[in-house]
Amino acid sequence: MRSELNRSLTGKIGRVTGEIGPGTLGEVMLEVRGGTAAYPARPYDGGTTYPVGERVLVMYLELPQTVYVEALPDFLQHRQ
C-alpha cells in the first residue's frame, strides 16, 4: 500500500480529459468543492487504458494530487 494514501475522493465519478494508461499520466476532471478540477490520473490496476471522454470511478488519491481510477461499474453507467 502506498504511504500517502488518501480516501477523500474515493467514489467520485470523473471524466477523462487526457488518456489514462499503463506507464502514462493521464488527466481526469472531478467535481470538488462546488467546482471542477483537473487531477493527474493513473489506472488503479496499472494496466487498463481509459480514452478521453470515458467516465471513471476514483479509487483513491495519492498525495499530493494523483488519483487512481477504474472503470465505472455498470450500475452507475446510466447517471450523467
C-alpha positions, 0 to 999 in steps of 0.5 A: 500500500502506498504511504500517502494514501488518501480516501477523500475522493474515493467514489467520485465519478470523473471524466477523462480529459487526457488518456489514462494508461499503463506507464502514462499520466493521464488527466481526469476532471472531478467535481470538488468543492462546488467546482471542477478540477483537473487531477493527474490520473493513473489506472488503479490496476496499472494496466487498463487504458481509459480514452478521453471522454470515458467516465471513471470511478476514483479509487483513491488519491495519492498525495499530493494530487494523483488519483487512481481510477477504474472503470465505472461499474455498470450500475452507475453507467446510466447517471450523467 
